Amino acid sequence: MNISTAALRLIVACVVCLVGFVGFLGLVMVMIGECDRPLPPLLLSLTADDEGDMWTPGCGLPKGKKQSFSPELTKRLQRLFPAGSDAAAVERDLQALGFKVVSPCPNVPSARLAQFLQKGCAWPMNATLVWHRTEDGKVVDLSGHVFFKPGGEY
């Protein structure tokens, strides 16, 4: 083997290693990348600990089951928006924080849902709030649910 062949093999090996390292570094940067938007103060420092049996968007639960909720988030919500708060004002405030507000249940028109989704980071948050709007426009049964999905996309 002459020197030029050995040098060429060494250069090819270095290029392969460099490409592999850059690819690995790119993957690490994606995994620790910034989310597409920051969390509003309402959602900071929450865990995904839940109480209850199952989560639904407020359309009704099977008999004997309790709605799953985040105690931390629900306490914050109920402090900000106590039972009897004006539903239109609550929806405006949540939209200003980046939540999307919808009526998820055609069969339960009083049910309301607000969702905040992050994308693009290693552990994005999916926060979902549910409540009922009374006939006179007040909020009742307000609770929140938090979910983190590893990998960055919902």
Disulfide bonds with the S-S distance in Angstrom:
Cys35-Cys121 1.81
Cys59-Cys105 1.72
